[in-house]
């Protein structure tokens, strides 16, 4: 069974140029009546759920508009709030460091012909890491509706503004 995809991505071709596509996507952020919030820097846009509807697991959508021939390509990637992501990465880093030192301490205990009790805590750290991974999947599932909201807003905006063939 494959693992769930972390940080889902999508890609849309646009019939507009890169600048026109960025301008059209800018309207997702600029319009007062649009339900999404965001920021823009050059060809990079970030869409987020407004503060009134935001929760711990609310997704952030990072959009990059690339030039391909005479048209643009819109690449989107979902991620958690950067502070959540940073917290998880720091926790994973701490677990790795603790695993390393538990392993070193266990080997030192073996070399001194002592009981290697430090090896017994390694599974605890692995269970904690697995629980963190599982909680991130649960969070992604809880954010699924908001991810679809952001994805559909981008897709609708691109379809709405595409010139007819």
Buried (B, 14 or more C-beta within 10 A) or exposed (E): EEEEEEEBEBEBEBBBBBEBBBEBBBEBBEEEEBEBBBEBEEBEBBBBBEEEEBEEBBBBBBBBBBEEEEBBBBBBBBBBBEEBBEEBEEEBEEBEEBBEEBBEBBEEBEEEEEEBEBBEBBEEBEEBBEEBBEEBEEBBEBBBEBBEBBBEBBBEBBEEBBEEE
